[in-house]
Amino acid sequence: SQSFIVGGRSEQIGIEVYPERLSGYGVSVGQLAKTIKNANSERSTGYVETSGENFKIYTGSFLKNAEDVKRLVIGVRNDSPIYVGDVAQVIEGPGETRNLVQYFTGPAYSADTPKAKGAPAVTIAIAKKHGTNGVAVAEDILAQVETLKGRVIPDNIYVSVTRNYGDTANEKVNELLLKLFIATGAVTALIWISLGIRAALVVLIVIPVVILVTVFAAWIMDFTIDRVSLFALIFSIGILVDDAIVVVENIYRRWLIKGEVDTRTSVDAVREVGNPTILATFTVIAALLPMGFVSGMMGPYMAPIPVLGSVAMLFSLFAAFIFTPWLTQRIRPSLESLKKAQEKEHRQSVRIENFFRWILLPLIENRSRARKFKLIMYAVLFASFALFYTTGVTVKMMPLDNKPEFNVVVNMNDGTALPVTANVIQRLSEKLLKIPEVKAVQTYSGTASPFNFNGLVRHYYLRQKPWMGDIQVQLLNKGDRDRSSHEIAVAARKVLAPIAKKMGARIQIVEMPPGPPVLQTVVAEIYGPDADTRRQVATDLTKIFKKADGV
């Protein structure tokens, strides 16, 4: 695990020299500095072996507080030692202000703690260990914080949770689990309507069995059950029941032909559809597997979909050939109910046939209508292609997510002083606090907010200059607001961009991507024969980018 602190001032020891005392004792400033430097060190002097063990020996130690510095001996005068405390005032206190972190509460703030308007803040970021449950870790941390209140945390210090990715992950997983049940219920209901309640029960039992075996396989292959792997299971549900449906339907058909229900007929019915079912299953697997060879950051992210999807398909094939026939025998309907279902299906088939005859026969028999229909189809096809050219349909890798947060990255001109940057960020924050969905805002001037996966890729943790900063915006949960986080971010950009331009700042509205992050939305790599040419091309490209909408 890892934790770090953003904001606040580090402790330091300051030494204010009295020149007249230095002169009186005959000590120079250089001698004083050298004494402190030599004392504040630790050196390795060798090793000692004893009792079969090896020990490393160190001499000296680092200075720990102001008293240690005061007691350092600079020299001797009249057989009396001269201490640092005799010639200088040693002060232990906060260091210089190199960054500024503030906390604001917004119009949607509803916590028990008092509202804040620019309160000085310190952010503590904690990362979990690899392989641990993020939800449990987050809950344990918050429980531990509660025990510290009133003892370690004074009553006038308030704690607010600005990010809880454990809670976010839990919400996403629960949402996908609900969709998993909905998908299972929808498939079962469809089978019930088509083949009857007994066939639906067979499918309803087969689905959890295949999913549980797939989860076991995921554990063996060291996949975690997260949002992507759950999506793979949901994606597979509609496909993995195909084999079971084919087997059940063919068993019913053979029972009707023979006029009796027996095991031998069931086995032969499975054999009859065995080869095409195997071929269909491996065709689906062949379509999924190429996704597993995607390289880059997207590869590991998308890997659970082809791997777990293929595993689910394989197990569904075994379940269809072994488990499904046995279960069909145990939950078999009567021949009378099968005949009624057959008659019902026949009536449905007749209605569907009449519908298609009504549509297709005029097109087949009348060549003029056929040509018109063909032209209409071509027109629709090319019109759909035109949507890409006209950007009527946005083409992107993954859909936007509805997160309860977004960031505003602020860049001033190089060399800008910290107070100027802080003033600009505060002006921008005041505008953000007028958005009704905003719960709280944290501002970071001269430093960066604790980085997430997106910040890790974009190296936000290196943003430690006085002319850099960012604003972390907390929103209401998506269930408590009408607008999506993207809509709010777009609206915020329209409000902030004119202010930033007027104050000489460049801003970026950064949303957490739903998948692997990228370095920037658009990245141009420039190659050329010499530095001047590359610099000129970069300048020209920058001008072109500035003219583009949304940049």
C-alpha positions as CSV (number, residue, x, y, z in Angstrom):
1,S,0.0,0.0,0.0
2,Q,1.0,3.6,-0.3
3,S,-0.1,6.9,1.2
4,F,1.0,10.5,0.8
5,I,0.0,14.0,1.9
6,V,-0.8,16.9,-0.4
7,G,-0.8,20.4,1.1
8,G,0.4,21.8,4.4
9,R,3.8,23.0,5.2
10,S,6.7,20.7,6.2
11,E,8.4,21.2,9.5
12,Q,11.9,22.8,9.4
13,I,14.5,24.1,11.8
14,G,15.5,27.7,11.2
15,I,18.8,29.2,12.5
16,E,18.9,33.0,13.0
17,V,22.5,34.0,13.6
18,Y,23.6,36.8,15.9
19,P,26.5,38.5,14.2
20,E,27.8,40.3,17.3
21,R,27.9,37.0,19.2
22,L,29.8,35.3,16.4
23,S,32.3,38.1,16.4
24,G,32.6,38.0,20.2
25,Y,33.3,34.3,20.3
26,G,35.5,34.4,17.2
27,V,33.4,32.0,15.2
28,S,32.6,32.4,11.5
29,V,29.3,31.7,9.7
30,G,31.1,29.1,7.6
31,Q,32.3,27.3,10.7
32,L,28.8,27.3,12.1
33,A,27.3,25.9,8.9
34,K,30.0,23.2,8.6
35,T,29.4,22.1,12.2
36,I,25.7,21.6,11.6
37,K,26.3,19.9,8.2
38,N,28.7,17.4,9.7
39,A,26.5,16.7,12.7
40,N,23.4,16.0,10.5
41,S,24.8,12.9,8.9
42,E,24.9,9.2,9.3
43,R,27.7,7.0,7.8
44,S,28.3,3.4,7.4
45,T,31.6,2.3,8.9
46,G,31.6,-1.4,8.2
47,Y,30.3,-4.8,9.3
48,V,30.6,-7.0,12.4
49,E,29.9,-10.7,12.4
50,T,29.0,-12.4,15.7
51,S,27.0,-15.5,16.7
52,G,26.6,-16.4,13.0
53,E,25.0,-13.1,12.1
54,N,26.2,-10.1,10.2
55,F,25.5,-6.5,11.4
56,K,26.1,-3.2,9.6
57,I,27.6,-0.5,11.7
58,Y,26.6,3.2,11.4
59,T,28.2,6.2,13.1
60,G,26.5,9.5,13.8
61,S,22.8,10.3,13.5
62,F,20.5,12.9,12.0
63,L,19.4,15.9,13.9
64,K,15.8,15.5,15.1
65,N,14.7,18.7,16.7
66,A,15.8,22.2,17.7
67,E,17.3,21.1,21.0
68,D,19.7,18.8,19.1
69,V,20.9,21.8,17.0
70,K,21.3,24.1,20.0
71,R,23.6,21.6,21.8
72,L,26.0,21.3,18.9
73,V,29.5,22.4,19.9
74,I,31.1,24.9,17.5
75,G,34.3,25.4,19.3
76,V,36.0,26.1,22.6
77,R,36.8,29.5,24.3
78,N,38.5,29.8,27.6
79,D,38.1,26.1,28.2
80,S,34.4,26.4,27.8
81,P,32.4,24.9,24.8
82,I,30.6,27.2,22.5
83,Y,27.2,25.9,21.5
84,V,25.1,26.8,18.5
85,G,22.5,28.1,21.0
86,D,25.1,30.7,22.2
87,V,25.5,32.4,18.9
88,A,22.1,31.8,17.2
89,Q,18.4,31.5,17.8
90,V,17.2,28.1,16.7
91,I,13.5,28.0,15.8
92,E,11.5,24.9,15.0
93,G,8.4,25.6,12.9
94,P,6.6,25.3,9.6
95,G,8.6,25.8,6.4
96,E,8.0,28.2,3.6
97,T,4.7,28.1,1.7
98,R,5.3,26.3,-1.5
99,N,1.7,25.3,-2.3
100,L,-1.8,26.1,-1.2
101,V,-4.6,23.7,-0.7
102,Q,-8.1,25.0,0.1
103,Y,-11.5,23.4,0.6
104,F,-14.9,24.9,-0.4
105,T,-18.4,23.5,0.1
106,G,-20.9,23.9,-2.7
107,P,-24.6,24.4,-3.0
108,A,-25.3,20.6,-2.9
109,Y,-23.3,20.1,0.3
110,S,-25.3,18.2,2.9
111,A,-22.8,16.7,5.4
112,D,-22.9,17.1,9.1
113,T,-19.6,19.1,9.2
114,P,-19.8,22.9,8.9
115,K,-19.6,24.5,5.5
116,A,-16.3,25.9,4.4
117,K,-15.2,28.7,2.2
118,G,-11.6,28.5,1.4
119,A,-10.6,26.6,4.5
120,P,-6.9,25.6,4.6
121,A,-6.8,21.9,3.9
122,V,-4.5,18.9,3.8
123,T,-5.4,15.9,1.6
124,I,-4.3,12.4,2.6
125,A,-4.4,9.9,-0.2
126,I,-4.2,6.1,0.5
127,A,-3.8,3.4,-2.1
128,K,-4.6,-0.2,-1.4
129,K,-2.3,-3.2,-1.8
130,H,-2.5,-5.3,-5.0
131,G,-5.0,-8.0,-4.7
132,T,-7.0,-6.6,-1.8
133,N,-10.6,-5.7,-1.9
134,G,-10.9,-1.9,-2.5
135,V,-14.4,-1.7,-1.0
136,A,-13.3,-3.4,2.3
137,V,-10.1,-1.3,2.5
138,A,-12.1,1.9,2.1
139,E,-14.6,0.9,4.7
140,D,-11.9,0.0,7.2
141,I,-10.0,3.2,6.7
142,L,-13.2,5.3,7.3
143,A,-13.9,3.3,10.4
144,Q,-10.4,3.9,11.7
145,V,-10.7,7.6,11.0
146,E,-13.9,7.7,13.2
147,T,-12.0,6.1,16.1
148,L,-9.3,8.9,15.8
149,K,-11.8,11.7,16.1
150,G,-11.5,13.4,19.5
151,R,-8.2,11.7,20.3
152,V,-5.7,12.3,17.4
153,I,-8.0,14.5,15.4
154,P,-8.9,17.7,17.4
155,D,-12.6,18.8,17.5
156,N,-11.8,21.9,15.4
157,I,-10.4,19.8,12.6
158,Y,-13.0,18.4,10.2
159,V,-12.6,15.4,7.9
160,S,-14.3,15.1,4.6
161,V,-14.1,12.3,2.1
162,T,-13.3,13.9,-1.2
163,R,-12.8,10.6,-3.1
164,N,-13.8,7.1,-2.4
165,Y,-13.1,4.8,-5.3
166,G,-14.0,1.8,-3.1
167,D,-17.5,3.1,-2.9
168,T,-17.6,3.9,-6.6
169,A,-16.4,0.4,-7.4
170,N,-19.0,-1.1,-5.1
171,E,-21.7,0.9,-6.8
172,K,-20.6,-0.2,-10.3
173,V,-20.4,-3.8,-9.3
174,N,-23.8,-3.8,-7.6
175,E,-25.3,-2.2,-10.7
176,L,-23.8,-4.8,-13.0
177,L,-24.9,-7.6,-10.7
178,L,-28.5,-6.2,-10.9
179,K,-28.2,-6.2,-14.7
180,L,-26.9,-9.8,-14.5
181,F,-30.1,-10.8,-12.7
182,I,-32.2,-8.8,-15.1
183,A,-30.5,-10.4,-18.1
184,T,-31.0,-13.9,-16.6
185,G,-34.7,-13.1,-15.9
186,A,-35.3,-11.7,-19.4
187,V,-33.8,-14.8,-21.1
188,T,-35.8,-17.1,-18.8
189,A,-39.0,-15.2,-19.5
190,L,-38.4,-15.5,-23.2
191,I,-37.9,-19.2,-23.0
192,W,-41.0,-19.5,-20.8
193,I,-43.1,-17.8,-23.5
194,S,-41.5,-19.8,-26.3
195,L,-41.0,-23.3,-24.9
196,G,-42.9,-23.4,-21.6
197,I,-42.1,-23.2,-17.9
198,R,-40.3,-26.5,-17.7
199,A,-37.8,-25.5,-20.4
200,A,-37.4,-22.1,-18.8
201,L,-36.6,-23.8,-15.5
202,V,-33.9,-25.9,-17.2
203,V,-32.3,-22.7,-18.7
204,L,-32.7,-20.9,-15.4
205,I,-30.7,-23.6,-13.6
206,V,-28.1,-23.9,-16.4
207,I,-27.2,-20.2,-16.4
208,P,-26.0,-19.9,-12.7
209,V,-24.2,-23.2,-13.1
210,V,-22.2,-22.0,-16.1
211,I,-21.6,-18.6,-14.5
212,L,-20.3,-20.1,-11.2
213,V,-18.0,-22.4,-13.1
214,T,-16.8,-19.4,-15.2
215,V,-16.1,-17.4,-11.9
216,F,-14.1,-20.4,-10.7
217,A,-12.1,-20.4,-13.9
218,A,-11.5,-16.6,-13.4
219,W,-10.1,-17.3,-10.0
220,I,-7.8,-20.0,-11.4
221,M,-6.6,-17.6,-14.1
222,D,-6.1,-14.8,-11.6
223,F,-8.9,-12.5,-12.9
224,T,-10.7,-10.4,-10.4
225,I,-14.5,-10.0,-10.5
226,D,-14.7,-6.4,-11.5
227,R,-16.7,-4.2,-13.8
228,V,-15.1,-5.6,-17.0
229,S,-15.4,-9.3,-16.0
230,L,-19.0,-8.8,-14.9
231,F,-19.7,-7.2,-18.2
232,A,-18.2,-10.3,-19.9
233,L,-20.6,-12.5,-18.0
234,I,-23.6,-10.3,-18.8
235,F,-22.5,-10.3,-22.4
236,S,-22.2,-14.1,-22.4
237,I,-25.6,-14.8,-21.0
238,G,-27.5,-14.3,-24.2
239,I,-25.0,-16.6,-26.0
240,L,-24.4,-19.3,-23.5
241,V,-28.1,-20.3,-23.3
242,D,-28.2,-20.9,-27.1
243,D,-26.7,-24.4,-26.8
244,A,-29.1,-25.4,-24.0
245,I,-32.1,-24.0,-26.0
246,V,-31.1,-26.0,-29.1
247,V,-30.7,-29.2,-27.1
248,V,-34.0,-28.8,-25.2
249,E,-36.0,-27.9,-28.2
250,N,-34.7,-30.8,-30.2
251,I,-35.4,-33.3,-27.4
252,Y,-39.0,-32.0,-27.2
253,R,-39.3,-32.3,-31.0
254,R,-38.1,-35.9,-31.0
255,W,-40.4,-36.8,-28.1
256,L,-43.3,-35.5,-30.1
257,I,-42.3,-37.5,-33.2
258,K,-41.9,-40.7,-31.3
259,G,-45.0,-40.1,-29.2
260,E,-43.3,-41.0,-25.9
261,V,-40.7,-39.7,-23.5
262,D,-37.7,-41.9,-23.0
263,T,-33.9,-41.6,-22.3
264,R,-32.7,-43.2,-25.6
265,T,-34.6,-40.6,-27.7
266,S,-33.1,-37.8,-25.6
267,V,-29.6,-39.1,-26.1
268,D,-30.2,-39.4,-29.9
269,A,-31.7,-35.9,-30.0
270,V,-28.5,-34.5,-28.4
271,R,-26.4,-36.4,-30.9
272,E,-28.4,-35.1,-33.8
273,V,-27.6,-31.4,-33.0
274,G,-24.2,-32.1,-31.5
275,N,-22.0,-31.2,-34.5
276,P,-23.8,-27.9,-35.5
277,T,-23.9,-26.8,-31.9
278,I,-20.2,-27.4,-31.4
279,L,-19.4,-25.6,-34.6
280,A,-21.6,-22.6,-33.6
281,T,-20.0,-22.4,-30.2
282,F,-16.4,-22.4,-31.6
283,T,-17.5,-19.9,-34.1
284,V,-18.5,-17.5,-31.3
285,I,-15.2,-18.2,-29.5
286,A,-13.3,-17.5,-32.7
287,A,-15.0,-14.2,-32.9
288,L,-14.2,-13.3,-29.3
289,L,-10.6,-14.4,-29.0
290,P,-9.0,-11.8,-31.3
291,M,-10.0,-9.2,-28.7
292,G,-7.5,-10.9,-26.3
293,F,-4.6,-10.0,-28.5
294,V,-5.1,-6.2,-28.3
295,S,-1.9,-4.6,-27.2
296,G,-1.1,-1.6,-25.1
297,M,-3.1,-0.5,-22.1
298,M,-6.3,-1.5,-23.7
299,G,-5.2,-5.2,-23.8
300,P,-5.2,-6.1,-20.1
301,Y,-8.3,-3.9,-19.6
302,M,-10.3,-5.8,-22.2
303,A,-8.8,-9.2,-21.6
304,P,-11.6,-10.6,-19.3
305,I,-14.2,-10.2,-22.1
306,P,-12.7,-12.6,-24.6
307,V,-11.2,-14.9,-22.0
308,L,-14.2,-15.3,-19.7
309,G,-16.6,-15.1,-22.6
310,S,-14.8,-18.0,-24.3
311,V,-14.7,-20.0,-21.0
312,A,-18.4,-19.4,-20.5
313,M,-19.1,-20.6,-24.0
314,L,-17.1,-23.8,-23.5
315,F,-18.7,-24.6,-20.2
316,S,-22.1,-23.9,-21.7
317,L,-21.4,-26.4,-24.4
318,F,-20.5,-29.1,-21.8
319,A,-23.6,-28.1,-19.8
320,A,-25.8,-28.4,-22.9
321,F,-24.6,-31.9,-23.8
322,I,-24.4,-33.3,-20.2
323,F,-26.3,-31.3,-17.7
324,T,-29.2,-30.1,-19.8
325,P,-30.4,-33.5,-21.1
326,W,-30.3,-34.9,-17.6
327,L,-32.2,-32.0,-16.2
328,T,-34.7,-32.1,-19.1
329,Q,-35.4,-35.7,-18.2
330,R,-36.0,-34.8,-14.6
331,I,-38.2,-31.7,-15.4
332,R,-39.9,-33.2,-18.4
333,P,-43.4,-32.0,-19.5
334,S,-46.2,-34.3,-20.5
335,L,-46.8,-35.2,-24.1
336,E,-50.1,-33.4,-24.0
337,S,-48.5,-30.1,-22.9
338,L,-45.9,-30.6,-25.7
339,K,-48.6,-31.0,-28.3
340,K,-50.4,-27.9,-27.1
341,A,-47.1,-26.0,-27.3
342,Q,-46.5,-27.4,-30.8
343,E,-50.0,-26.2,-31.9
344,K,-49.4,-22.8,-30.4
345,E,-46.0,-22.5,-32.2
346,H,-47.6,-23.6,-35.4
347,R,-50.2,-20.8,-35.2
348,Q,-47.5,-18.3,-34.4
349,S,-45.5,-19.5,-37.4
350,V,-48.5,-19.1,-39.7
351,R,-49.0,-15.5,-38.5
352,I,-45.3,-14.7,-39.1
353,E,-45.4,-16.4,-42.5
354,N,-48.4,-14.4,-43.5
355,F,-46.7,-11.2,-42.4
356,F,-43.6,-11.8,-44.4
357,R,-45.6,-12.9,-47.4
358,W,-47.4,-9.6,-47.3
359,I,-44.1,-7.8,-47.4
360,L,-41.9,-9.9,-49.6
361,L,-44.2,-11.3,-52.3
362,P,-45.0,-7.9,-53.8
363,L,-41.2,-7.1,-53.9
364,I,-40.5,-10.5,-55.5
365,E,-43.3,-10.5,-58.1
366,N,-43.2,-6.8,-59.1
367,R,-39.9,-5.8,-60.6
368,S,-40.7,-2.1,-60.4
369,R,-41.3,-2.3,-56.6
370,A,-38.2,-4.4,-56.2
371,R,-36.1,-1.7,-57.9
372,K,-37.6,1.1,-55.8
373,F,-37.0,-1.0,-52.6
374,K,-33.4,-1.6,-53.7
375,L,-32.9,2.2,-54.2
376,I,-34.4,2.9,-50.9
377,M,-32.0,0.4,-49.2
378,Y,-29.0,1.9,-51.0
379,A,-30.1,5.4,-49.9
380,V,-30.5,4.3,-46.3
381,L,-27.1,2.6,-46.4
382,F,-25.3,5.7,-47.8
383,A,-27.2,8.0,-45.4
384,S,-26.0,5.9,-42.5
385,F,-22.4,6.2,-43.8
386,A,-22.9,10.0,-44.1
387,L,-23.5,10.1,-40.3
388,F,-19.8,9.5,-39.8
389,Y,-18.8,12.3,-42.2
390,T,-21.2,14.8,-40.8
391,T,-20.4,13.7,-37.2
392,G,-24.1,13.1,-36.6
393,V,-22.9,9.9,-34.8
394,T,-19.9,10.4,-32.5
395,V,-17.3,7.7,-33.0
396,K,-15.2,6.9,-29.9
397,M,-13.5,4.1,-28.2
398,M,-15.8,3.9,-25.1
399,P,-18.9,5.8,-24.0
400,L,-18.7,8.6,-21.5
401,D,-19.1,7.6,-17.9
402,N,-21.3,9.5,-15.3
403,K,-18.8,10.1,-12.6
404,P,-19.4,12.1,-9.4
405,E,-16.3,14.2,-10.1
406,F,-14.1,16.0,-12.6
407,N,-11.0,18.1,-12.6
408,V,-10.0,21.5,-13.8
409,V,-6.3,21.6,-14.6
410,V,-4.9,25.2,-14.6
411,N,-1.6,26.3,-16.2
412,M,-0.3,29.8,-15.9
413,N,2.7,31.2,-17.8
414,D,6.1,29.9,-16.7
415,G,7.5,31.9,-13.8
416,T,4.1,33.0,-12.4
417,A,4.2,33.5,-8.7
418,L,2.2,31.2,-6.4
419,P,-0.1,34.0,-5.1
420,V,-1.1,34.9,-8.6
421,T,-1.9,31.3,-9.5
422,A,-3.9,30.9,-6.2
423,N,-5.9,34.0,-7.0
424,V,-6.8,32.7,-10.5
425,I,-7.8,29.3,-9.1
426,Q,-10.0,31.0,-6.5
427,R,-11.8,33.0,-9.1
428,L,-12.4,29.9,-11.1
429,S,-13.6,28.1,-8.0
430,E,-16.1,30.8,-7.2
431,K,-17.8,30.2,-10.6
432,L,-17.8,26.4,-10.1
433,L,-19.4,26.8,-6.7
434,K,-22.5,28.4,-8.5
435,I,-23.2,25.1,-10.2
436,P,-26.1,23.5,-8.3
437,E,-24.8,19.9,-8.5
438,V,-21.5,20.7,-6.9
439,K,-21.0,19.3,-3.4
440,A,-17.5,20.6,-2.7
441,V,-14.4,21.9,-4.4
442,Q,-10.8,21.4,-3.5
443,T,-8.2,23.7,-5.0
444,Y,-4.5,22.9,-5.3
445,S,-2.1,25.8,-6.2
446,G,1.5,25.0,-6.8
447,T,0.9,21.3,-6.5
448,A,-1.4,18.6,-7.9
449,S,-4.3,16.9,-6.4
450,P,-3.8,13.2,-5.5
451,F,-3.5,11.4,-8.8
452,N,-5.8,8.6,-10.0
453,F,-5.1,6.2,-12.9
454,N,-5.7,9.1,-15.4
455,G,-3.3,11.3,-13.5
456,L,-0.7,8.5,-13.3
457,V,-0.7,8.2,-17.1
458,R,-0.6,11.9,-17.7
459,H,2.1,12.4,-15.0
460,Y,0.0,14.9,-13.0
461,Y,2.1,14.1,-9.9
462,L,5.0,16.0,-11.6
463,R,3.0,19.3,-11.5
464,Q,4.7,20.9,-8.6
465,K,5.5,24.4,-9.9
466,P,4.1,27.7,-8.6
467,W,2.4,28.4,-11.9
468,M,0.5,25.0,-11.9
469,G,-2.6,23.9,-10.1
470,D,-5.9,22.1,-10.4
471,I,-9.4,22.1,-9.0
472,Q,-11.1,18.9,-7.9
473,V,-14.9,19.2,-8.2
474,Q,-17.2,16.9,-6.3
475,L,-20.7,16.3,-7.7
476,L,-23.8,14.7,-6.4
477,N,-24.2,11.0,-7.1
478,K,-25.7,10.4,-10.5
479,G,-29.0,9.2,-9.0
480,D,-29.4,12.6,-7.3
481,R,-29.0,14.8,-10.3
482,D,-30.6,15.2,-13.7
483,R,-27.5,16.2,-15.7
484,S,-24.6,13.8,-16.4
485,S,-21.1,14.7,-15.3
486,H,-20.1,15.3,-18.9
487,E,-22.9,17.8,-19.4
488,I,-21.9,19.6,-16.2
489,A,-18.2,19.6,-17.3
490,V,-19.1,21.0,-20.7
491,A,-21.2,23.7,-19.0
492,A,-18.4,24.5,-16.6
493,R,-16.0,24.9,-19.5
494,K,-18.2,27.5,-21.1
495,V,-18.2,29.5,-17.9
496,L,-14.5,29.1,-17.0
497,A,-12.9,29.5,-20.4
498,P,-13.5,33.3,-20.8
499,I,-12.3,34.0,-17.2
500,A,-9.2,31.9,-17.7
501,K,-8.4,33.6,-21.0
502,K,-8.8,37.0,-19.5
503,M,-6.5,36.2,-16.6
504,G,-3.8,34.6,-18.7
505,A,-4.5,31.0,-17.7
506,R,-5.0,27.9,-19.8
507,I,-7.4,25.3,-18.4
508,Q,-8.4,21.8,-19.2
509,I,-11.6,20.1,-18.0
510,V,-10.6,16.6,-17.3
511,E,-13.1,13.8,-16.8
512,M,-12.2,10.3,-15.5
513,P,-12.3,8.0,-18.6
514,P,-14.4,4.9,-18.4
515,G,-11.5,2.8,-19.7
516,P,-7.7,3.1,-19.9
517,P,-6.6,6.8,-20.0
518,V,-4.6,8.4,-22.8
519,L,-1.9,11.0,-22.6
520,Q,-4.1,13.7,-24.1
521,T,-7.3,13.7,-26.3
522,V,-5.1,14.7,-29.3
523,V,-1.4,14.2,-29.4
524,A,0.8,15.3,-32.3
525,E,4.3,13.9,-32.6
526,I,6.6,16.0,-34.8
527,Y,9.6,14.7,-36.5
528,G,12.0,16.9,-38.6
529,P,15.6,17.4,-39.6
530,D,16.5,20.0,-37.0
531,A,15.2,21.7,-33.9
532,D,14.2,24.9,-35.6
533,T,12.1,23.1,-38.2
534,R,10.4,21.0,-35.5
535,R,9.8,24.1,-33.4
536,Q,8.2,26.0,-36.3
537,V,5.9,23.1,-37.2
538,A,4.9,22.8,-33.6
539,T,4.1,26.5,-33.4
540,D,2.0,26.2,-36.6
541,L,0.2,23.1,-35.3
542,T,-0.6,24.9,-32.0
543,K,-2.2,27.7,-33.9
544,I,-4.3,25.2,-35.9
545,F,-5.4,23.4,-32.7
546,K,-6.4,26.7,-31.0
547,K,-8.8,27.4,-33.9
548,A,-10.6,24.0,-33.4
549,D,-13.8,23.9,-31.5
550,G,-13.6,22.6,-28.0
551,V,-9.8,23.0,-27.6
